[in-house]
């Protein structure tokens, strides 16, 4: 069974984060620079929230707030669902699909060790299936 740690070994453990006091525009610039759809919100190296494109659209744009003067703490998602490095990829995909979000922070022993996205999980599963097909073809052709 494939687990989260296998994705992190491939993509790395880098986490793009901002502080709760950061302005929304700073988070948006970081997300644009890194070509990502969400940033983790940390305070004193502790996970306190997540800010995503969805948060921006629903809590800033639709509420006519300013990206320059709105703090991340005002609009971030604070109750963040997390997984462990030992959580199965299948479970992660189910969580993200059922809960309707695309990013899962990975926390082990209270420490943030990475983030996986639904895209990361799908890419991993596709690669795993390609390898299985290749192995079966090799087995059949002898």
N, CA, C and O atoms as a GROMACS GRO file, in nm:
protein
  568
    1UNK      N    1   0.084  -0.117   0.000
    1UNK     CA    2   0.000   0.000   0.000
    1UNK      C    3   0.089   0.125   0.000
    1UNK      O    4   0.181   0.136   0.081
    2UNK      N    5   0.061   0.216  -0.091
    2UNK     CA    6   0.138   0.339  -0.103
    2UNK      C    7   0.100   0.436   0.009
    2UNK      O    8  -0.017   0.447   0.047
    3UNK      N    9   0.202   0.505   0.062
    3UNK     CA   10   0.178   0.598   0.172
    3UNK      C   11   0.233   0.738   0.138
    3UNK      O   12   0.310   0.755   0.044
    4UNK      N   13   0.191   0.835   0.217
    4UNK     CA   14   0.226   0.976   0.196
    4UNK      C   15   0.377   0.995   0.187
    4UNK      O   16   0.424   1.074   0.104
    5UNK      N   17   0.454   0.926   0.269
    5UNK     CA   18   0.599   0.943   0.268
    5UNK      C   19   0.659   0.918   0.130
    5UNK      O   20   0.761   0.978   0.096
    6UNK      N   21   0.598   0.829   0.052
    6UNK     CA   22   0.649   0.802  -0.082
    6UNK      C   23   0.633   0.924  -0.173
    6UNK      O   24   0.720   0.951  -0.256
    7UNK      N   25   0.526   0.998  -0.158
    7UNK     CA   26   0.509   1.122  -0.235
    7UNK      C   27   0.612   1.225  -0.189
    7UNK      O   28   0.674   1.291  -0.271
    8UNK      N   29   0.629   1.239  -0.058
    8UNK     CA   30   0.723   1.338  -0.006
    8UNK      C   31   0.867   1.308  -0.047
    8UNK      O   32   0.946   1.400  -0.066
    9UNK      N   33   0.902   1.180  -0.060
    9UNK     CA   34   1.036   1.144  -0.105
    9UNK      C   35   1.060   1.194  -0.247
    9UNK      O   36   1.172   1.232  -0.282
   10UNK      N   37   0.955   1.193  -0.328
   10UNK     CA   38   0.967   1.238  -0.466
   10UNK      C   39   0.961   1.390  -0.478
   10UNK      O   40   1.046   1.451  -0.543
   11UNK      N   41   0.863   1.451  -0.414
   11UNK     CA   42   0.843   1.595  -0.430
   11UNK      C   43   0.921   1.679  -0.332
   11UNK      O   44   0.945   1.797  -0.355
   12UNK      N   45   0.961   1.619  -0.222
   12UNK     CA   46   1.035   1.694  -0.120
   12UNK      C   47   0.944   1.741  -0.008
   12UNK      O   48   0.822   1.727  -0.012
   13UNK      N   49   1.008   1.797   0.094
   13UNK     CA   50   0.937   1.839   0.214
   13UNK      C   51   0.919   1.990   0.224
   13UNK      O   52   0.870   2.040   0.325
   14UNK      N   53   0.957   2.062   0.120
   14UNK     CA   54   0.947   2.208   0.124
   14UNK      C   55   0.802   2.250   0.145
   14UNK      O   56   0.710   2.199   0.081
   15UNK      N   57   0.785   2.345   0.236
   15UNK     CA   58   0.652   2.398   0.266
   15UNK      C   59   0.657   2.549   0.248
   15UNK      O   60   0.741   2.617   0.308
   16UNK      N   61   0.568   2.600   0.167
   16UNK     CA   62   0.556   2.745   0.151
   16UNK      C   63   0.460   2.795   0.256
   16UNK      O   64   0.345   2.751   0.263
   17UNK      N   65   0.508   2.888   0.338
   17UNK     CA   66   0.423   2.934   0.448
   17UNK      C   67   0.430   3.084   0.465
   17UNK      O   68   0.523   3.151   0.419
   18UNK      N   69   0.329   3.135   0.533
   18UNK     CA   70   0.321   3.276   0.570
   18UNK      C   71   0.276   3.281   0.716
   18UNK      O   72   0.227   3.183   0.771
   19UNK      N   73   0.293   3.397   0.776
   19UNK     CA   74   0.247   3.415   0.914
   19UNK      C   75   0.103   3.465   0.913
   19UNK      O   76   0.057   3.517   0.812
   20UNK      N   77   0.033   3.449   1.024
   20UNK     CA   78  -0.105   3.498   1.031
   20UNK      C   79  -0.115   3.649   1.012
   20UNK      O   80  -0.218   3.700   0.969
   21UNK      N   81  -0.006   3.722   1.043
   21UNK     CA   82  -0.005   3.867   1.030
   21UNK      C   83   0.023   3.914   0.888
   21UNK      O   84   0.008   4.033   0.858
   22UNK      N   85   0.064   3.824   0.800
   22UNK     CA   86   0.092   3.860   0.662
   22UNK      C   87  -0.034   3.913   0.595
   22UNK      O   88  -0.146   3.872   0.627
   23UNK      N   89  -0.013   4.004   0.502
   23UNK     CA   90  -0.125   4.053   0.422
   23UNK      C   91  -0.154   3.951   0.312
   23UNK      O   92  -0.066   3.878   0.267
   24UNK      N   93  -0.278   3.947   0.271
   24UNK     CA   94  -0.322   3.853   0.168
   24UNK      C   95  -0.238   3.868   0.041
   24UNK      O   96  -0.204   3.768  -0.022
   25UNK      N   97  -0.204   3.990   0.005
   25UNK     CA   98  -0.127   4.012  -0.118
   25UNK      C   99   0.008   3.940  -0.113
   25UNK      O  100   0.056   3.891  -0.215
   26UNK      N  101   0.070   3.933   0.007
   26UNK     CA  102   0.198   3.863   0.021
   26UNK      C  103   0.181   3.714  -0.007
   26UNK      O  104   0.264   3.653  -0.074
   27UNK      N  105   0.075   3.656   0.045
   27UNK     CA  106   0.048   3.514   0.021
   27UNK      C  107   0.020   3.488  -0.126
   27UNK      O  108   0.067   3.389  -0.182
   28UNK      N  109  -0.055   3.578  -0.188
   28UNK     CA  110  -0.086   3.562  -0.331
   28UNK      C  111   0.041   3.569  -0.416
   28UNK      O  112   0.056   3.494  -0.512
   29UNK      N  113   0.130   3.660  -0.380
   29UNK     CA  114   0.257   3.671  -0.455
   29UNK      C  115   0.339   3.543  -0.442
   29UNK      O  116   0.397   3.494  -0.539
   30UNK      N  117   0.345   3.489  -0.320
   30UNK     CA  118   0.419   3.364  -0.297
   30UNK      C  119   0.356   3.249  -0.376
   30UNK      O  120   0.427   3.170  -0.438
   31UNK      N  121   0.223   3.241  -0.372
   31UNK     CA  122   0.154   3.135  -0.446
   31UNK      C  123   0.180   3.147  -0.596
   31UNK      O  124   0.199   3.047  -0.664
   32UNK      N  125   0.180   3.269  -0.646
   32UNK     CA  126   0.207   3.291  -0.788
   32UNK      C  127   0.351   3.254  -0.824
   32UNK      O  128   0.376   3.187  -0.924
   33UNK      N  129   0.445   3.299  -0.741
   33UNK     CA  130   0.587   3.271  -0.763
   33UNK      C  131   0.615   3.121  -0.764
   33UNK      O  132   0.693   3.073  -0.847
   34UNK      N  133   0.552   3.048  -0.673
   34UNK     CA  134   0.577   2.904  -0.659
   34UNK      C  135   0.480   2.819  -0.742
   34UNK      O  136   0.493   2.697  -0.748
   35UNK      N  137   0.383   2.885  -0.806
   35UNK     CA  138   0.282   2.816  -0.888
   35UNK      C  139   0.208   2.709  -0.806
   35UNK      O  140   0.196   2.594  -0.847
   36UNK      N  141   0.158   2.753  -0.691
   36UNK     CA  142   0.085   2.664  -0.601
   36UNK      C  143  -0.051   2.723  -0.569
   36UNK      O  144  -0.074   2.843  -0.587
   37UNK      N  145  -0.142   2.640  -0.522
   37UNK     CA  146  -0.278   2.684  -0.496
   37UNK      C  147  -0.310   2.712  -0.350
   37UNK      O  148  -0.422   2.752  -0.318
   38UNK      N  149  -0.211   2.693  -0.262
   38UNK     CA  150  -0.234   2.719  -0.120
   38UNK      C  151  -0.101   2.737  -0.049
   38UNK      O  152   0.002   2.686  -0.092
   39UNK      N  153  -0.105   2.811   0.062
   39UNK     CA  154   0.011   2.824   0.150
   39UNK      C  155  -0.031   2.787   0.291
   39UNK      O  156  -0.146   2.805   0.331
   40UNK      N  157   0.064   2.737   0.364
   40UNK     CA  158   0.041   2.701   0.504
   40UNK      C  159   0.062   2.826   0.589
   40UNK      O  160   0.152   2.906   0.562
   41UNK      N  161  -0.019   2.841   0.690
   41UNK     CA  162  -0.004   2.953   0.782
   41UNK      C  163   0.057   2.898   0.911
   41UNK      O  164   0.002   2.809   0.975
   42UNK      N  165   0.175   2.953   0.946
   42UNK     CA  166   0.245   2.905   1.065
   42UNK      C  167   0.277   3.021   1.158
   42UNK      O  168   0.295   3.136   1.117
   43UNK      N  169   0.283   2.987   1.285
   43UNK     CA  170   0.322   3.083   1.388
   43UNK      C  171   0.414   3.009   1.484
   43UNK      O  172   0.375   2.909   1.544
   44UNK      N  173   0.536   3.061   1.500
   44UNK     CA  174   0.637   2.993   1.583
   44UNK      C  175   0.655   2.848   1.541
   44UNK      O  176   0.660   2.758   1.625
   45UNK      N  177   0.664   2.826   1.411
   45UNK     CA  178   0.682   2.693   1.352
   45UNK      C  179   0.568   2.596   1.379
   45UNK      O  180   0.585   2.475   1.363
   46UNK      N  181   0.453   2.646   1.418
   46UNK     CA  182   0.335   2.561   1.441
   46UNK      C  183   0.231   2.591   1.334
   46UNK      O  184   0.207   2.706   1.299
   47UNK      N  185   0.169   2.487   1.283
   47UNK     CA  186   0.060   2.499   1.187
   47UNK      C  187  -0.061   2.562   1.255
   47UNK      O  188  -0.112   2.510   1.354
   48UNK      N  189  -0.106   2.676   1.200
   48UNK     CA  190  -0.225   2.741   1.256
   48UNK      C  191  -0.336   2.757   1.153
   48UNK      O  192  -0.449   2.794   1.188
   49UNK      N  193  -0.305   2.731   1.026
   49UNK     CA  194  -0.408   2.744   0.924
   49UNK      C  195  -0.354   2.718   0.786
   49UNK      O  196  -0.238   2.683   0.767
   50UNK      N  197  -0.444   2.735   0.690
   50UNK     CA  198  -0.408   2.723   0.549
   50UNK      C  199  -0.485   2.830   0.473
   50UNK      O  200  -0.599   2.862   0.507
   51UNK      N  201  -0.422   2.886   0.371
   51UNK     CA  202  -0.485   2.987   0.287
   51UNK      C  203  -0.478   2.938   0.144
   51UNK      O  204  -0.370   2.907   0.093
   52UNK      N  205  -0.593   2.930   0.079
   52UNK     CA  206  -0.599   2.877  -0.056
   52UNK      C  207  -0.664   2.977  -0.151
   52UNK      O  208  -0.719   3.079  -0.110
   53UNK      N  209  -0.655   2.945  -0.279
   53UNK     CA  210  -0.723   3.027  -0.381
   53UNK      C  211  -0.872   3.035  -0.352
   53UNK      O  212  -0.935   3.138  -0.377
   54UNK      N  213  -0.928   2.929  -0.301
   54UNK     CA  214  -1.071   2.928  -0.267
   54UNK      C  215  -1.100   3.027  -0.154
   54UNK      O  216  -1.201   3.098  -0.159
   55UNK      N  217  -1.013   3.032  -0.054
   55UNK     CA  218  -1.030   3.130   0.054
   55UNK      C  219  -1.028   3.272  -0.004
   55UNK      O  220  -1.109   3.356   0.033
   56UNK      N  221  -0.934   3.295  -0.094
   56UNK     CA  222  -0.922   3.428  -0.155
   56UNK      C  223  -1.049   3.465  -0.230
   56UNK      O  224  -1.104   3.574  -0.213
   57UNK      N  225  -1.096   3.375  -0.313
   57UNK     CA  226  -1.215   3.403  -0.394
   57UNK      C  227  -1.338   3.428  -0.308
   57UNK      O  228  -1.414   3.522  -0.332
   58UNK      N  229  -1.357   3.345  -0.208
   58UNK     CA  230  -1.480   3.352  -0.127
   58UNK      C  231  -1.475   3.454  -0.014
   58UNK      O  232  -1.578   3.512   0.022
   59UNK      N  233  -1.357   3.475   0.043
   59UNK     CA  234  -1.350   3.557   0.164
   59UNK      C  235  -1.288   3.695   0.140
   59UNK      O  236  -1.296   3.782   0.227
   60UNK      N  237  -1.228   3.715   0.024
   60UNK     CA  238  -1.171   3.846  -0.008
   60UNK      C  239  -1.247   3.908  -0.125
   60UNK      O  240  -1.312   4.012  -0.110
   61UNK      N  241  -1.240   3.844  -0.240
   61UNK     CA  242  -1.301   3.900  -0.361
   61UNK      C  243  -1.451   3.917  -0.344
   61UNK      O  244  -1.503   4.026  -0.364
   62UNK      N  245  -1.522   3.812  -0.307
   62UNK     CA  246  -1.667   3.819  -0.298
   62UNK      C  247  -1.716   3.906  -0.182
   62UNK      O  248  -1.832   3.949  -0.180
   63UNK      N  249  -1.628   3.932  -0.085
   63UNK     CA  250  -1.667   4.018   0.028
   63UNK      C  251  -1.611   4.159   0.012
   63UNK      O  252  -1.616   4.242   0.103
   64UNK      N  253  -1.555   4.184  -0.109
   64UNK     CA  254  -1.506   4.317  -0.145
   64UNK      C  255  -1.401   4.370  -0.046
   64UNK      O  256  -1.402   4.488  -0.012
   65UNK      N  257  -1.312   4.280  -0.001
   65UNK     CA  258  -1.203   4.321   0.088
   65UNK      C  259  -1.080   4.352   0.003
   65UNK      O  260  -1.073   4.315  -0.114
   66UNK      N  261  -0.984   4.418   0.062
   66UNK     CA  262  -0.860   4.454  -0.006
   66UNK      C  263  -0.750   4.354   0.027
   66UNK      O  264  -0.728   4.321   0.144
   67UNK      N  265  -0.682   4.308  -0.075
   67UNK     CA  266  -0.569   4.215  -0.056
   67UNK      C  267  -0.453   4.283   0.015
   67UNK      O  268  -0.374   4.217   0.082
   68UNK      N  269  -0.442   4.415   0.000
   68UNK     CA  270  -0.332   4.491   0.060
   68UNK      C  271  -0.353   4.517   0.209
   68UNK      O  272  -0.256   4.538   0.281
   69UNK      N  273  -0.477   4.515   0.256
   69UNK     CA  274  -0.502   4.552   0.395
   69UNK      C  275  -0.573   4.444   0.476
   69UNK      O  276  -0.615   4.469   0.590
   70UNK      N  277  -0.587   4.325   0.419
   70UNK     CA  278  -0.652   4.215   0.491
   70UNK      C  279  -0.544   4.116   0.536
   70UNK      O  280  -0.464   4.068   0.456
   71UNK      N  281  -0.544   4.086   0.664
   71UNK     CA  282  -0.449   3.988   0.721
   71UNK      C  283  -0.496   3.847   0.689
   71UNK      O  284  -0.615   3.818   0.684
   72UNK      N  285  -0.400   3.761   0.669
   72UNK     CA  286  -0.428   3.620   0.646
   72UNK      C  287  -0.512   3.562   0.760
   72UNK      O  288  -0.603   3.483   0.735
   73UNK      N  289  -0.485   3.602   0.884
   73UNK     CA  290  -0.557   3.548   0.999
   73UNK      C  291  -0.708   3.573   0.991
   73UNK      O  292  -0.787   3.498   1.048
   74UNK      N  293  -0.748   3.679   0.920
   74UNK     CA  294  -0.889   3.712   0.907
   74UNK      C  295  -0.964   3.618   0.814
   74UNK      O  296  -1.085   3.600   0.827
   75UNK      N  297  -0.893   3.557   0.719
   75UNK     CA  298  -0.964   3.482   0.616
   75UNK      C  299  -0.911   3.340   0.594
   75UNK      O  300  -0.965   3.266   0.512
   76UNK      N  301  -0.807   3.301   0.666
   76UNK     CA  302  -0.752   3.165   0.649
   76UNK      C  303  -0.851   3.061   0.702
   76UNK      O  304  -0.942   3.092   0.779
   77UNK      N  305  -0.831   2.939   0.659
   77UNK     CA  306  -0.904   2.826   0.715
   77UNK      C  307  -0.823   2.780   0.836
   77UNK      O  308  -0.708   2.738   0.822
   78UNK      N  309  -0.883   2.789   0.954
   78UNK     CA  310  -0.809   2.762   1.076
   78UNK      C  311  -0.813   2.618   1.124
   78UNK      O  312  -0.716   2.571   1.183
   79UNK      N  313  -0.920   2.550   1.099
   79UNK     CA  314  -0.932   2.411   1.145
   79UNK      C  315  -0.883   2.320   1.033
   79UNK      O  316  -0.961   2.274   0.950
   80UNK      N  317  -0.753   2.295   1.031
   80UNK     CA  318  -0.690   2.226   0.920
   80UNK      C  319  -0.686   2.075   0.944
   80UNK      O  320  -0.642   2.029   1.049
   81UNK      N  321  -0.732   2.001   0.847
   81UNK     CA  322  -0.724   1.856   0.852
   81UNK      C  323  -0.583   1.817   0.810
   81UNK      O  324  -0.533   1.868   0.710
   82UNK      N  325  -0.518   1.728   0.884
   82UNK     CA  326  -0.382   1.686   0.852
   82UNK      C  327  -0.375   1.534   0.840
   82UNK      O  328  -0.465   1.462   0.885
   83UNK      N  329  -0.267   1.487   0.780
   83UNK     CA  330  -0.238   1.344   0.771
   83UNK      C  331  -0.096   1.320   0.819
   83UNK      O  332  -0.020   1.414   0.840
   84UNK      N  333  -0.061   1.193   0.835
   84UNK     CA  334   0.074   1.154   0.875
   84UNK      C  335   0.149   1.099   0.754
   84UNK      O  336   0.088   1.072   0.651
   85UNK      N  337   0.278   1.083   0.767
   85UNK     CA  338   0.358   1.027   0.658
   85UNK      C  339   0.319   0.882   0.630
   85UNK      O  340   0.347   0.830   0.522
   86UNK      N  341   0.256   0.817   0.728
   86UNK     CA  342   0.217   0.677   0.712
   86UNK      C  343   0.074   0.659   0.661
   86UNK      O  344   0.028   0.546   0.642
   87UNK      N  345   0.004   0.770   0.639
   87UNK     CA  346  -0.134   0.762   0.587
   87UNK      C  347  -0.129   0.713   0.442
   87UNK      O  348  -0.041   0.753   0.366
   88UNK      N  349  -0.221   0.626   0.406
   88UNK     CA  350  -0.222   0.573   0.269
   88UNK      C  351  -0.266   0.681   0.170
   88UNK      O  352  -0.343   0.771   0.204
   89UNK      N  353  -0.214   0.670   0.049
   89UNK     CA  354  -0.252   0.763  -0.058
   89UNK      C  355  -0.401   0.751  -0.085
   89UNK      O  356  -0.469   0.852  -0.108
   90UNK      N  357  -0.453   0.630  -0.083
   90UNK     CA  358  -0.597   0.610  -0.104
   90UNK      C  359  -0.679   0.686   0.000
   90UNK      O  360  -0.779   0.750  -0.033
   91UNK      N  361  -0.637   0.678   0.127
   91UNK     CA  362  -0.708   0.750   0.233
   91UNK      C  363  -0.700   0.901   0.211
   91UNK      O  364  -0.798   0.972   0.232
   92UNK      N  365  -0.585   0.950   0.169
   92UNK     CA  366  -0.569   1.093   0.142
   92UNK      C  367  -0.663   1.138   0.030
   92UNK      O  368  -0.728   1.242   0.041
   93UNK      N  369  -0.669   1.060  -0.076
   93UNK     CA  370  -0.757   1.095  -0.188
   93UNK      C  371  -0.903   1.095  -0.144
   93UNK      O  372  -0.981   1.180  -0.185
   94UNK      N  373  -0.939   0.999  -0.060
   94UNK     CA  374  -1.076   0.993  -0.009
   94UNK      C  375  -1.106   1.114   0.079
   94UNK      O  376  -1.212   1.175   0.066
   95UNK      N  377  -1.014   1.149   0.167
   95UNK     CA  378  -1.031   1.266   0.254
   95UNK      C  379  -1.050   1.392   0.170
   95UNK      O  380  -1.145   1.468   0.192
   96UNK      N  381  -0.960   1.414   0.076
   96UNK     CA  382  -0.966   1.536  -0.004
   96UNK      C  383  -1.094   1.542  -0.088
   96UNK      O  384  -1.153   1.649  -0.104
   97UNK      N  385  -1.136   1.427  -0.140
   97UNK     CA  386  -1.259   1.423  -0.220
   97UNK      C  387  -1.382   1.443  -0.132
   97UNK      O  388  -1.470   1.523  -0.165
   98UNK      N  389  -1.388   1.372  -0.021
   98UNK     CA  390  -1.504   1.383   0.069
   98UNK      C  391  -1.516   1.521   0.133
   98UNK      O  392  -1.626   1.573   0.148
   99UNK      N  393  -1.402   1.579   0.171
   99UNK     CA  394  -1.403   1.708   0.240
   99UNK      C  395  -1.399   1.826   0.143
   99UNK      O  396  -1.414   1.942   0.183
  100UNK      N  397  -1.378   1.797   0.015
  100UNK     CA  398  -1.378   1.898  -0.091
  100UNK      C  399  -1.266   2.002  -0.076
  100UNK      O  400  -1.290   2.122  -0.084
  101UNK      N  401  -1.144   1.952  -0.055
  101UNK     CA  402  -1.028   2.040  -0.060
  101UNK      C  403  -0.914   1.968  -0.130
  101UNK      O  404  -0.919   1.847  -0.151
  102UNK      N  405  -0.809   2.045  -0.166
  102UNK     CA  406  -0.703   1.991  -0.250
  102UNK      C  407  -0.567   1.983  -0.184
  102UNK      O  408  -0.472   1.937  -0.247
  103UNK      N  409  -0.554   2.027  -0.060
  103UNK     CA  410  -0.423   2.030   0.005
  103UNK      C  411  -0.431   1.972   0.146
  103UNK      O  412  -0.521   2.003   0.223
  104UNK      N  413  -0.333   1.887   0.176
  104UNK     CA  414  -0.327   1.824   0.307
  104UNK      C  415  -0.189   1.845   0.368
  104UNK      O  416  -0.090   1.793   0.317
  105UNK      N  417  -0.181   1.920   0.476
  105UNK     CA  418  -0.054   1.928   0.547
  105UNK      C  419  -0.022   1.791   0.609
  105UNK      O  420  -0.111   1.719   0.653
  106UNK      N  421   0.105   1.759   0.612
  106UNK     CA  422   0.152   1.632   0.668
  106UNK      C  423   0.223   1.664   0.800
  106UNK      O  424   0.321   1.738   0.802
  107UNK      N  425   0.173   1.606   0.908
  107UNK     CA  426   0.226   1.633   1.041
  107UNK      C  427   0.262   1.502   1.109
  107UNK      O  428   0.180   1.410   1.117
  108UNK      N  429   0.385   1.494   1.157
  108UNK     CA  430   0.430   1.379   1.235
  108UNK      C  431   0.485   1.429   1.368
  108UNK      O  432   0.567   1.521   1.371
  109UNK      N  433   0.441   1.369   1.476
  109UNK     CA  434   0.485   1.406   1.611
  109UNK      C  435   0.470   1.556   1.635
  109UNK      O  436   0.556   1.618   1.698
  110UNK      N  437   0.361   1.613   1.587
  110UNK     CA  438   0.333   1.754   1.608
  110UNK      C  439   0.412   1.849   1.520
  110UNK      O  440   0.399   1.971   1.534
  111UNK      N  441   0.495   1.796   1.430
  111UNK     CA  442   0.580   1.879   1.345
  111UNK      C  443   0.532   1.872   1.199
  111UNK      O  444   0.508   1.763   1.146
  112UNK      N  445   0.519   1.988   1.136
  112UNK     CA  446   0.483   1.996   0.995
  112UNK      C  447   0.600   1.946   0.911
  112UNK      O  448   0.709   2.002   0.917
  113UNK      N  449   0.577   1.840   0.833
  113UNK     CA  450   0.686   1.780   0.756
  113UNK      C  451   0.665   1.788   0.605
  113UNK      O  452   0.750   1.743   0.528
  114UNK      N  453   0.553   1.845   0.562
  114UNK     CA  454   0.528   1.860   0.419
  114UNK      C  455   0.382   1.888   0.391
  114UNK      O  456   0.300   1.899   0.483
  115UNK      N  457   0.351   1.898   0.263
  115UNK     CA  458   0.214   1.917   0.217
  115UNK      C  459   0.197   1.835   0.091
  115UNK      O  460   0.285   1.834   0.005
  116UNK      N  461   0.084   1.766   0.079
  116UNK     CA  462   0.055   1.699  -0.047
  116UNK      C  463  -0.076   1.756  -0.102
  116UNK      O  464  -0.164   1.800  -0.028
  117UNK      N  465  -0.085   1.754  -0.233
  117UNK     CA  466  -0.206   1.802  -0.299
  117UNK      C  467  -0.277   1.684  -0.366
  117UNK      O  468  -0.220   1.575  -0.380
  118UNK      N  469  -0.399   1.708  -0.405
  118UNK     CA  470  -0.473   1.605  -0.478
  118UNK      C  471  -0.398   1.571  -0.607
  118UNK      O  472  -0.393   1.455  -0.647
  119UNK      N  473  -0.341   1.672  -0.671
  119UNK     CA  474  -0.261   1.648  -0.792
  119UNK      C  475  -0.142   1.558  -0.765
  119UNK      O  476  -0.112   1.471  -0.846
  120UNK      N  477  -0.074   1.578  -0.652
  120UNK     CA  478   0.039   1.492  -0.616
  120UNK      C  479  -0.007   1.346  -0.603
  120UNK      O  480   0.060   1.255  -0.652
  121UNK      N  481  -0.120   1.327  -0.537
  121UNK     CA  482  -0.173   1.192  -0.516
  121UNK      C  483  -0.211   1.127  -0.648
  121UNK      O  484  -0.180   1.010  -0.672
  122UNK      N  485  -0.279   1.202  -0.734
  122UNK     CA  486  -0.320   1.148  -0.864
  122UNK      C  487  -0.198   1.111  -0.948
  122UNK      O  488  -0.194   1.003  -1.007
  123UNK      N  489  -0.097   1.201  -0.953
  123UNK     CA  490   0.026   1.171  -1.028
  123UNK      C  491   0.093   1.044  -0.977
  123UNK      O  492   0.140   0.962  -1.055
  124UNK      N  493   0.097   1.029  -0.844
  124UNK     CA  494   0.160   0.911  -0.785
  124UNK      C  495   0.086   0.784  -0.826
  124UNK      O  496   0.149   0.686  -0.865
  125UNK      N  497  -0.046   0.787  -0.816
  125UNK     CA  498  -0.126   0.669  -0.852
  125UNK      C  499  -0.109   0.635  -1.000
  125UNK      O  500  -0.096   0.517  -1.035
  126UNK      N  501  -0.107   0.735  -1.086
  126UNK     CA  502  -0.089   0.710  -1.230
  126UNK      C  503   0.047   0.646  -1.255
  126UNK      O  504   0.056   0.550  -1.332
  127UNK      N  505   0.153   0.697  -1.192
  127UNK     CA  506   0.286   0.639  -1.209
  127UNK      C  507   0.290   0.495  -1.158
  127UNK      O  508   0.352   0.408  -1.220
  128UNK      N  509   0.225   0.471  -1.046
  128UNK     CA  510   0.220   0.337  -0.989
  128UNK      C  511   0.148   0.241  -1.084
  128UNK      O  512   0.190   0.127  -1.102
  129UNK      N  513   0.039   0.288  -1.144
  129UNK     CA  514  -0.035   0.205  -1.240
  129UNK      C  515   0.047   0.179  -1.366
  129UNK      O  516   0.044   0.068  -1.419
  130UNK      N  517   0.120   0.279  -1.414
  130UNK     CA  518   0.206   0.259  -1.531
  130UNK      C  519   0.311   0.151  -1.503
  130UNK      O  520   0.337   0.065  -1.587
  131UNK      N  521   0.370   0.157  -1.384
  131UNK     CA  522   0.470   0.057  -1.346
  131UNK      C  523   0.410  -0.082  -1.337
  131UNK      O  524   0.472  -0.180  -1.378
  132UNK      N  525   0.290  -0.092  -1.283
  132UNK     CA  526   0.222  -0.221  -1.273
  132UNK      C  527   0.195  -0.276  -1.413
  132UNK      O  528   0.218  -0.395  -1.438
  133UNK      N  529   0.147  -0.193  -1.502
  133UNK     CA  530   0.118  -0.236  -1.640
  133UNK      C  531   0.246  -0.282  -1.708
  133UNK      O  532   0.247  -0.385  -1.776
  134UNK      N  533   0.353  -0.206  -1.691
  134UNK     CA  534   0.482  -0.242  -1.752
  134UNK      C  535   0.530  -0.377  -1.699
  134UNK      O  536   0.576  -0.461  -1.776
  135UNK      N  537   0.520  -0.397  -1.569
  135UNK     CA  538   0.562  -0.524  -1.509
  135UNK      C  539   0.477  -0.641  -1.559
  135UNK      O  540   0.529  -0.750  -1.584
  136UNK      N  541   0.347  -0.619  -1.572
  136UNK     CA  542   0.260  -0.723  -1.625
  136UNK      C  543   0.292  -0.755  -1.770
  136UNK      O  544   0.292  -0.872  -1.809
  137UNK      N  545   0.319  -0.653  -1.849
  137UNK     CA  546   0.357  -0.675  -1.991
  137UNK      C  547   0.486  -0.755  -2.000
  137UNK      O  548   0.497  -0.847  -2.081
  138UNK      N  549   0.584  -0.720  -1.915
  138UNK     CA  550   0.710  -0.793  -1.913
  138UNK      C  551   0.689  -0.938  -1.869
  138UNK      O  552   0.750  -1.029  -1.924
  139UNK      N  553   0.604  -0.959  -1.773
  139UNK     CA  554   0.573  -1.092  -1.724
  139UNK      C  555   0.507  -1.176  -1.834
  139UNK      O  556   0.544  -1.292  -1.856
  140UNK      N  557   0.410  -1.116  -1.902
  140UNK     CA  558   0.337  -1.189  -2.006
  140UNK      C  559   0.426  -1.221  -2.125
  140UNK      O  560   0.420  -1.331  -2.180
  141UNK      N  561   0.509  -1.123  -2.164
  141UNK     CA  562   0.593  -1.147  -2.281
  141UNK      C  563   0.713  -1.234  -2.248
  141UNK      O  564   0.786  -1.275  -2.338
  142UNK      N  565   0.734  -1.260  -2.120
  142UNK     CA  566   0.835  -1.355  -2.075
  142UNK      C  567   0.974  -1.312  -2.094
  142UNK      O  568   1.066  -1.386  -2.060
   0.00000   0.00000   0.00000
